[in-house]
Amino acid sequence: MSASIRASSILPGRREDIELHTADGLCLVGELALPVDRPPVATLVCLHPLPTHGGMMDSHVFRKAAWRLPALADVAVLRFNTRGTSSVRGTSEGTFDSAVGERFDVAAAIEYAEFHELPNIWLIGWSFGTDLALRYGCDPAVTGAILLSPPLRFSEPTDLTQWAESGKPLTALVPEFDDYLRPEQARERFAAVPQAEVVGVPGAKHLWVGDAETALDEVVRRVNPAVSVPLPTTWDGPMETGDASAYADRTVAAFSDTPVPGPQQRQAD
């Protein structure tokens, strides 16, 4: 009998705690989620939002990706805490370095995926994580990048030039009511990358509260086009329930002091 896939639903997958080791000597904690009985078609390396504002490997879009996409889309999901960041998984060594030292964190994640022969590696950055992807993710081992709510706060024009010259696919999913960069502005900024695709998402806001499914559909559409989207909202098979209560105040608290025109912020699920 089919059951609805809810925010806390965990679909079948092989999940293991992992550690990443950076070139400057730090140990970062993370998790790798894989399909149960078949190799993945693609791999997502998740770069989370700003840790000083509540971002971490368990930020809700990435948590849902890890809990759903191995089963629904044959996608491996690698997520980790950047230096100094904490979640239920633990705390990564080091301290937040304003997108400078984090270059080693991105490199360690890509190296892990490459060493373990994970296929078709895509970076998926969210907010601060998009700046890390743009600055440090244009690596020979990386197929392309998907950016959720890119603020272009830490990125430089030279980072966009690097992506333009690489020809690698780059997709920006930009909420209509984003706190920092909205679709028309994003199209102007990303014009420097001819192959960049800027997708405005009607009604969405920076934190993707209530719109995580839309984001995941757009991600899957690009990393595994063979899968039909929208993804299923029900599951006929074993399904566990995760405990997301530890993060109930971290999903929306990060930007609660930022007034944004548009519809009232929806509650986190």
Disulfide bonds with the S-S distance in Angstrom:
none
